[in-house]
Amino acid sequence: MRLSFISKKDWLICFIALIIVLFNTSVFGEESGGVLIVPARLEAIFNYDGSIPSLYVINNSNSKIDLEVSYGWGTHDLYGQPRYLDSSNHQALIIVYPSSFTLNSKEIMEVKVSVNPSDQPMYPVIFFDFISQGDMARKAVRIAVPLLLTPSGFPEGEGVITHCWLERKGKSLIVNLIFANPNMAHVRSGGKVMIVHKESGISFDIDIPKQIILPGAQRLVSIEWYSEESIRPGIYLLEIVGFPVQTVMPKFIVDVFHKIHIYSSAAPKLIDVK
Amino acid sequence: MKPKSVKIRRSVVKQMYQLIFLVLLLLSINTSYSIAQVSHTTDVYMNIAEVIEVLQWPTEIYTLSDGAIPGVPIVSQILTIKVRSNTIWGITIASDQDNGFLREYDNTGAFYIGDGKTTTSPLEWSVSPVGPWLSLSSTPTALITGEGPTGDTGKEISFYFRFTPSFDDEKLSGESRTYKVSITYTVGVGY
């Protein structure tokens, strides 16, 4: 059938439009997605059989991708930055299945993880290595998924604050706390910093952010305090008050007192920290 | 003229109709009221999973130079890792060699030469083409840390490599021989 009512010019315009659409689809398709892992971090209680919730890998890209799954062990430094440790000393403890697979575009893979039954908490890290497709397999990039696994009924521990110091940052006061975790299970920082004007009793309080501290690790938690209100000159007491948090994590119960001498309301000066 | 009894009957019928209408009206109102009184609530709960997605990463093979000149630093083109996350995340960078030095490598056999040559300086990296430059190491170093949620658009992290050859660095003989170091980028949410 001849479509005589459509001119050659119209065909050309339609063809160019089609090319543009296809080009945009391919370009934006690549940009629209990558390789997604959920959950990106797993905190779970494992049962007597060592089973824990699965991890899922979703290929949102338009390309096929090969992945290898392995594991190591994790901890963190003073600033919470992860440190990944070799798995060579713990070969038999973690099982991941499948340990390698290919994901076509828009496919999802469930990766089952189980641990050997243990009465101790574990902090493995599951690594997902993207493997390039070509003559020689090369690891391109890796996603690390930290697991925080506690056996059912494991007793709660308590963290401690080992150091506390103050510093000024412009008109703000920075309260630095180092939390340590001497327990077998991870804990979370928590509680409040209370700043109390000694003479008037006027107080300000700031929540201490909840940060995870792994067993044997320390973590610096910094809290900035800036008051919009006029700050009276005088002696201030700094008190750190802990309280039990709602999860299986323990409580911090530490009372620390510091003296802060503030000269002017505009720019607090810190002169006495003991 | 109609008889009186007929008039009375009609009046009664009319009143009956009025009564039925009234009863129906009351029933209707009562039913509507009853329907209005039957209410139901649904409480919807949900939470969001922590997710991390890598959208873009550097090419697996990058040739810095085929003929590097001693004393002249070579800076790579911009390399990018694009990440989308709804929680705090970071990227570490590490090399397969302890101190980031490049080692003699056989491309055909895909192995490092045991007693092969090693460059006299390490490969360096920076988030800016003008530095400051940091030596690569097998100990993972933070390329970026403590990044907040990216939103739907994601976040691109760009960086560069630099290598400065020395006159102590020798040209490798053989077409399959090259200096090589492997770099691993680890993306994760941490603790």
Interface residues (C-beta under 8 A of the other chain):
Chain A: E31 G33 G34 V35 L36 I37 V38 P39 A40 R41 N60 S61 G74 H76 Y79 G80 Q81 P82 R83 Y84 V125 F127 F130 S132 G134 M136 R138 K139 A140 V141 R142 I143 A144 V145 P146 L148 Q211 I212 L214
Chain B: A49 E50 V51 I52 E53 V54 L55 Q56 W57 P58 E60 I61 I81 K82 R84 S85 T87 W89 G90 T92 A110 P140 A142 T145 G146 S182 T184 Y185 T186 V187 G188 V189 G190 Y191
